Amino acid sequence: MSEVGIEKMGFATTGLYLDMEDLARRRGVDPDKYTIGIGQKEQSVAPSSQDAVSLAAAAAKDALQGESLEGLDMVLLGTESAVDASRAAAVYVKELLGLPDEIRCVEVKQACYGATAALFWALDYVSRRKDRKVLVIGSDVARYGLNTAGEVTQGAGAVAMLISSNPKILSIEGDSVFMTVEAADFWRPPYTNCALVNGRYSMQIYVEFFSKLWKRYRQNTGKSAKDFEAFLFHLPFAKMGFKALKEVLKDEDEETSARLSKRFETSAAYGRRVGNIYSGSLYLALLSLLEGEAMDPGSKIAFFSYGSGAEAELFSATLKEGYFSQLSPSRHLKMIEERRRVDVDEYEHLFSDFPPSSPQDYACDKKYFSGPFRLVGIKNQQRVYEADE
Ligand code: COA
């Protein structure tokens, strides 16, 4: 198979964040539990005007800066924060970006695995149509609810990837292994906008899936941890990925363990501040690693994608010569640094101001408008978005 993979990447998050020490103090919890035990420092807070659509469009705009739209055939959006039970969020994204009508736009759902399913659909497509490209986006607002155990693992953001047969960042190999088993670790019934989660069980099953797939991957390929410069994980919170990484490190020598542990820390840096972005979170870890540390072209990277319910895939990729010139570390760090810190009262107010699940009209609070795209409100049961001029 000829080379296919990621040509360009983009990222977006909201303009507000909550500090996890502030949240811990308000909830009567030792701040070390949140910052060390769970491993989260901050979380992006989404006002109602920032949803899976507006964040996806912003990440796509970031990825497409300076790129020609020639050959773009599909927008595939992985999300579990659907804004409509029928219409794909990708259709709104296409309009906001002003993309031509000769395009396919589809939403892919399987919890946090959705963007990976979209990625493999895109890779198959561009390997058959070498002059075509696909935009794959993972975009979510992670909501567990005020005063819940999962609250510390919320967040909001999106990662967009341009997939082509000219993969200037990473070429993705055809060596993946995958599995699906029905499991009640995390789900969201249609009547609620917050996830339900058996948190400890989700950690257990995530590590189990990783161990099984890592074993199968090694049997299939004959590779070992020494062949990899980094392991990237779906990171709903940093500690979860670290638990899976320990499964790799337990059989490894000191040098391999030190290298993989250091790279894991770099890959978790953005996520510790942005929080859980569900389907985009594995790819935020990739961006965090590539923008946080110089690596040699040709380096092999392992990816573990996991979506509750539950489905997982383990695959590998190879870093391309000149990959760094395709990235924007200063722009992405600035997005994170320039968010405004909200206190717990303001966060709770924003969390509770969610569009109603009834036919009434709704207006988003203009005070919180930010980013290049926004949900303005709901009129006649239709979502109304706006873009910067
Ligand atoms: N200092 C340092 N660490 C501390 C601590 C302190 N004062 N107090 C507790 N901890 C540690 C615990 O030892 C534990 O670490 P461990 O997992 O290595 O054992 C960790 O902090 C969490 O403590 P725990 O008591 O398990 O927390 P919890 O019952 O509040 O739940 C989660 C934590 C992660 C299970 C919960 O936040 C959750 O359900 N999150 C969502 C999970 C999810 O998204 N799953 C699906 C996505 S794939």
Boltz pocket constraint, residues with backbone or C-beta under 6 A from the ligand:
constraints:
  - pocket:
      binder: B
      contacts: [[A, 30], [A, 32], [A, 33], [A, 34], [A, 36], [A, 37], [A, 38], [A, 112], [A, 149], [A, 150], [A, 151], [A, 152], [A, 153], [A, 185], [A, 186], [A, 197], [A, 198], [A, 199], [A, 200], [A, 202], [A, 203], [A, 206], [A, 236], [A, 239], [A, 306], [A, 307], [A, 308]]
      max_distance: 6.0
